[in-house]
Amino acid sequence: MKKTSISMWCVRSVNCVYLSPLATAEIGLFLFLLRLRKTAHNIRQQRVTQDIDVQSVRGIGFDATCSLVALDQHFLPVAVNHTGLRERNVVMWMDHRAAEQASRITATKHRVLQGVGGVMSPEMQPPKLLWLKENLRESCWKEAAHFFDLPDFLSWKATGSLCRSLCTLVCKWTYSPSDGWDDTFWSAIGLEDLMEDSYSKIGRTESSSACKRAADLGLIQGTAVGASLIDAHAGGLGVMGADVKGHDLPCEDGPVSSRMAVICGTSSCHMAVSTQPLFVPGVWGPYLSAMLPGLWLSEGGQSATGRLVEHVVKGHAAYRQLEEQAERSGKHIHSYLNAHLESMSADAAQLEQLTARLHIWPDFHGNRSPLADQTSRGAVVGLTLSQTLDDLALLYLATLQAIALGTRHIIDAMRAAGHDITTLFLCGGLSKNALFVQTHANTTGLPVVLPAEREAVLLGAAVIGACASSDCSSIQEAMRRMTRIGRVVRPNPELESFYRRKYAVFLRLYDHQKECVALMEAEAV
């Protein structure tokens, strides 16, 4: 390929988060755009495209979190909060303010819910839209003329096109690639006004467009822009297509459906595809062509993973001591904790057994999959009065294990529905933590593949850019040509029994939690 297709950005909107006491999370769009303009400035200054002739930049790919953007008829921000701050006009994916609306939508038992695991999540757009209508009717709902998923907002900024991505509409808005919008669903949940003018407020789909803001990026007018992607889905494209020959992996001679991509950041997403629709209770999908054309995507997930690790570590009494010692050693906090755990264990290969009497249920922000229970809460069993660095290290390890056990829980549910998953492909910030990766391998009993490209989500966006440029004839071709294996991490068979028992404890923690809730509710009656 003589010319280069590259991705310009991978936008991490979580950098501009506002948190309120009501479990809401909003983005200040003006701060977000400042970051976008700074990125564009860096591109113009050749910091990103250094040593690359801009004439060879053939395609751009965008990805971002599946957050909800509200704009008025003049494309100006509309406040999504009671305070009326227009600069805060984006409801983040992690915002659970619409939990009650999500429950009501689930109670309708509408047929579209079959495509989201049977339960509507407050992280999807219909309940967020319903919350805005019910709580901010005058200040937001009546003023808003356009609702975007954040990835589609970026492609609109680049192209001026109001068309939306199939990835976003199918996965977060209940759109069907074959049947389009279901009028009966929007009427049933009280959002029939979105049906006006052929759903113009929430859009139609398209595959690619041309960049009309090329000058802002120092690029050539008309540079191809691919349909945008949700960041996790971009991560899937950035890892799942790698050639695994010669690595002695169980997926080597199998189809792509034997691979699961786990994109691990603030939260984690578990992506697996199939040739036929497989309905998994509590797992989003199956979505046709939402990530790979012609294949059905099942999307499991955990609402808080990296955020949970941060919460546990920073909230401990010994965090200040950890921070100081890590800084003196020149290590990242996680690397320092990993080394500290090794010093606590007589055998580094067996250090994971240090938590034989310490167990965590990780649903501090509800359960996305496979239970789809937003009322689930976190739990810790085995605490002592200790507040030492050793104690912090053990809690950190137990948290990593709980997240990995959650992955095993999702895999079990997907296998029960017909998925044949034999190999994990990890990417995202947490995948740079060696202990997190090894724990996933040991807990699931599956080999873990890490990509050669450390920023695999960016690479996935570049895959879309390559397809938009027509330099690659298909997403599958672009994945094969652009993705490579970096390292393979294999499970330690000696820990199989330990994790079999720890998984049994893990599942009981949820059962016991529900029993406790039932007891308290019975007493209330």
N, C-alpha and C positions, 0 to 999 in steps of 0.2 A: 504494500500500500504506500504510494508515493507521498500522499498527503496525510496529515495527522488530524485525527478527530479527538478532541479533548473535552473534558468537563471543566468549566470555569469555577464553579462553586459547589460546596455542600453546606447549605445554610443551617446553622445550629441555633434555632430561635430560643432555646432554653437559656441562652446568655442574657436575655432581656426579660427576666421573669419578675413578676410582682405576685406576692402571695398575700392572701387575706385570711382572716380567722375562719372563713367558711369553706375551706378546702378548695378555693378557687385559684386559678393561675392565669394571669393575663400577660400579654406582651405589649410593650409600648411600640407601636409601629414606627414612630418617628425615630426611636433609638435603633430599631431593626434596620430602617432604611439608611441610617447613618453608617451602620456596619456594612450594609450592602454597597453604599457609595465608597466606603474605605476600601472594600475589596476591589471595586471597579478601578479605583485610583491605583491600587497596587498592581493591577493587571496592566494599566496604561504605563506604569513606571517599569514594566518588563520584569517585575519581581516574580510573577507567576509564569509568564510566557517567555522568560529569559532564554535567549539563544534559539527561539522558535520564530520563524517568519510568520507574522500574523496572516499572511496570505495562505498559509498552510493550515490555519485553524478552520476546519470545515464544519464542525458541529459543536453545539453547546447542550449540555444536559443539566437539568436542575433537580434537586431533591430537597425536601424539608420535612419537618414533622407534620402530622395530620392535624394541624390547628385551624381554627375557624376565624376567617378574616371578614369583617363587616365594613362595607363602603357605601356611601350615599350615591345619588344619581350623578354627582360630579366626580365620583371616585375619590372622595375625601373620607377620612376615618369617621366611623360612627362608634360612640362609646358603648362598651358591652358591660358596663358597671353602673351601680346606683349613684356614684359620685359624678357621673357625667363627663369624665375625663376622656376626651376624644382620642388623645394620644395613646390610650389603652383600648385598642379596638380589636384585639386578637384573643380569642379564648383558646388557651393551650390544650393540647391533647390530654394532658394529665388532670385537667380541671374536672372535678366530680360534682360540681354544683347541680347538675341535672340528674342526680341519682334517682330522685323521686319520679321525674318525667320518664326516665329509662324504664323504671319498674312498671309504670302505667302502659308504656308501649309494649312491653313484654306481655302484659296481661291481656292485650288484644288478641294474642295468638295468631296474628296475621301471617299469611303464607310467606311473606318476605323474610320473616324471622328464621325460616329454615336455612337461609343463607348466611346467618350470623351465629350459628350454633344454638339457635332456639331462644337466645336471651339477648335483649338489646343492652349494650354497654353504654354507660354515661360518657365514655370516651369517643363515641361516634357522634356524627353531626345531627341526626334528627332530634335526639333529646336536648342537645344544646340549643338548637333552633327553637324548640318548644319552650324551653326555659326563657329565652329572650322574649318570645311573644307574650308569655304569661307574666313576666316580671318587669320587662322594660318596653311595654307596648308603645308608649308615646316617644320615649327618648331614643329607642333603638329600632324596634320592629317597623314602625311606620316610616322611619327615615331611611332605613337600609334599602338599597336598590340592588346590591350585589353581595352575595355570600360566596367566598372562595375558600377552598382548602389552601393552606399556605403554599404548597408546591405550585398550585395553579396560579396563585397570585404572582409568584416569581416569573412564570412563563408569560403571564399577561404583561408584567412590567417590561419584559424584554421584547415582546412582539406586538402588544396592543390587541391581541386576540382574546376574546371572551370564552373561547372554547376550553373545556376542561379535559383533564386526563382520565382515561378509562381506569387507571390504577386508583385514583382518588375516589371517583364517583362510585365505582363498584364496591370498594372496600369500606368506605366510610359513609356513603349516602344511600345505599340500597338500590343503586341503579343496576339494571340487568343488561348485559351486552346484547342479548337476543331480543328482549321484550321492552327495553327502555324503562321509563318510570312507571310505577304502578299507582295509578290515580287513587285506587281504593285504599291504599296504605296511607297516603298523605291526608285523605279525608278522614280516615278512621282515627288518626292521632291528633286531629285538629289543626293541621297545617295545610288545608286545602287552598289557601291563598297563594302558596308557592306554585300552584299549578297554572297560574295566570301567565298568559303570553308564552305558552309552551315551556314553562319552567325557566323563564329567562333569568330569574334571580340566582338560580343555582347551576344553570348551564347545560351545555351539550358537550359531546366528546369530539376529539380530533387526535390525529397521530403526530403531526409535526407542523411547524410553521417557520417563518423567517424572522430573524432578529431585526427589529426596527430601531433599536437603541444601541446599535453596534458602536457608534462613536463614543458612547459612555464607557465602553469597555476597550477602546482602542482596536476594535475589530472592523472587519469589512461589512458594509451594509449588505443584508441578505444572507448572512451566515445562518445556516440551518439550526433550528432550535427543536429539540425533541420534546415529545409530550412528557410532562414532569412526572416524578415518582415520589411516593412516600419514602422517607429515608431508609426505613427498614427493608423495603422492597428493593431499593437500590443496592443495599448491602447483600441481599440475596443474589442479585445479578452479578455482584462483584466477587462472589466466592463459588457459587454452585456449578459453574461451567468448566472449572479447571480440569486439565488432563491429569489423571491420577495413575497413569501407567507406570509401572516400576516401583510403586510404593506399597505393594502388598496390602491393598485395602479391599474390604468386602464389596465395595461399590464399583470396583474397576470394570467388571464386565456387565454391570447392571445399568438400568436406565437412570435418568436423572431423578426419577421418583424415589430412588433408594437413598437419596441424600436429603439431609435436613440442614438448612441454614439457620444458625442462631445468631441474631444480631443483638449484641449486649452493650447497652449504654446506660442511660438513666433508668430505662426499663429494658426488657428483653422481648424480642419477637422470634417465634419459632416457625419457619417457613418450610412447607413440604408441598410437592405437587403430585398430581395423579392424572392419568389419562381419562378416568371416569370420575364423576362427582362422588365424593365420599363425605357423608354427613357425620360430623363428629360433635356430639353434645358438648357445649361449652367452648368449642373452638370456632373461631370466625371462618366463614366460608361454607362450602366451597365456592370460590370466585373464578369464573371462567376468564382466562386471558388477562388477569389482573397483574401478573408478573411475567409469565412466559406465555406467548401466544399459543392458543390451542390446548393449554393444560389448565387443570383446575387447581387453584391454590387453597390450601388450608393453612390458617394463620393462628397459631397458639401464641400465648404471651404471658408475661408477668409485669404487672403495672409498676413495680418498684424493685430494681435490682441494684444498679450502681447507686441510685439514690438511697437505697436501704443500707448498703455498705457504709456510705458516708454518714448516714444517720446514726448507725450503731457505733462507729468509730469516734466520730466527733462528739457524741453525746456522753462518752465515758469519762469518768473522773481522771483517768490517766492519760487523756488525749494530749494535754499540754506537755507532759513528759515525753510522750511518743514523738510529738512534733519537734521538740528540741533535740532529741537523740537522732532522729532521722536527718535533721538538718546538719548536725555535726558530722554524720557519717557520709553525707552527700548522696543519700538514697531517697527514692520516693517512699512515702509512708507505707504503701502496700509492700514494696520490696523489703523495707525494714521489718515489717511484721512477719513476712514470710521467713526471713532469716532468723528472727527471734523464735518463731515456732520450731525451726530446725534445732536451735540451741536447747529448746525445752524437751526435745525427743531424743531418746538414745539412738533411734534409727530413723533417719530422715525419710526413708521410704514408708515408714509407718506413722508419721506424725499426725496424719488425719484421724488416728484413733484416740488422740488426746481428748476428743469430745464425746467419749463413750457415755458420759453422764451429763452432757449438756446438749440440749436440743432446741431448735427454733422452728416455729411455723412462720413463714416469711410474709404473710399477707398484711403488712402494715398499711397498705393502701388498697385493700380489697383483693379478691382473686379474679383475675381476668380469665385464665384457663387452667385446668379444664372444668372447674366448678362453676365459673361465671357467677360468683357470689360476692357482690360488692359489700355485703355486710360482714364478710370474714375479716378478722382482725389478727394482728401478730401475737405470738405467744413465745415465751422463753421458759424452759423447764431446766432446772439444775443450777440456779444462781446461788452464790454464797455472799458473805459479807466482804469479800475481797474487792479492792479497788486498785490493784497493782497492774503493772504493764502486762504481766503474765495473764491476768484475768481478761484484760482488753484483747490480747492476742487470741485467747480461746474463743471469746465472743465473736471476733472477726472471722475465725476459722469456721465456727458453727454457722455463721451467716452465709459464707460462701457455700457451705455444704447444703444449707436449706434451699438456696437458689438452685443449686445443681439437682437436688432432690425434686424440686418443682419442675425442672426440665424433664426428669425421668417420669414424673406424673403425667405430663403432657404427652410424652412419647407413648406411654402405655395406653392412654386414651385414643391416640391416633392409630396405633397398631390394632387396637380392638375394633376399630371401624374399617380396617382394611389397608392402611398404609404399611409399607414394608421398608422401614428406615434402618439402614445398616451403618451409616457414617455421618458424623456431625461435622459441619463446616462453620467455624466461629469467626466473627469479626466484630468490630466495635471496641470501645475503650476498655471494657473489662477483659476482652480477649488478650490484652497486653499484659495481664496479670498471670504469671506462670502457674500459681497455685489455683487460681480460679479455673484455668483450663484443665489442669491435671485432675482437679476435683470433679469436673464434668465428665472426663473420661472414666474415672474410677466409679463414679456414681451410676452412670448409665451402662457401663461395660462396653462402650463403643469407642472406636478411634476418633480422635478429633483432628481435623485438618485446619491449619492456619494459613492464610494467604500470604504470598510473597509481598504483595502491596499492603502496607500497614493501614492505609486509609481505603479499605475496600468499598465503603459506601460511596466515596468519591469515584472510585473506579466504576461502580455500577451506573452512576450518572453519566460517566464518559461512554459507557456502552450504548446508552440511549443517544448520546451525541454522535457516535459513530454510525448508528443506524439512520439518524436523521440526515446525515450527510450523504447517505447512499454508498459510502465506502464499504459498508458491510450490508449484505443482502437480508440479514435477519438478526434478531437479538441473539439467537443461539450461536450464529457464526461469530458475532462480536465477542461473546463470552469466551468461546474457545480460543480466539486469537489474543485476547487481552488479559485473561486471568491465569495465574500460575500458583502452584503449591509452594508455600514457604517451608512449613515444618509439619510433621505428623506427631501427635502425642497419643500414646497408647495406654489403655487401662492397666493397672497393676492387679493381676489376678489374685494376689494374696489378700486383697481388700474386699473381694466379692462377698464373703460372708458378713463382714462388718457392715457394709452398705446395704445388704439385704435386710439385716436387723434394724439398721437405722432408718431405712425406708418404711418399715413396718411401724416404727415409733412415729415417724413423720405423719403418716396417714391417720394414726390414732389421735394426734394432736388436734386435727380438725374435728374428728368425731366427738372428742371430749369437749371441744369448744361449743359445738352445737348442743350437746347435752346440758352444758352449763347455762346457755342462753334459754333453753326450754325450761329448765328448772326455775330460772328467775322470772320468766314470763308466766309460768304456772302460779307462782307465789303472788304475782301482781293481780291475778284474777281472783 
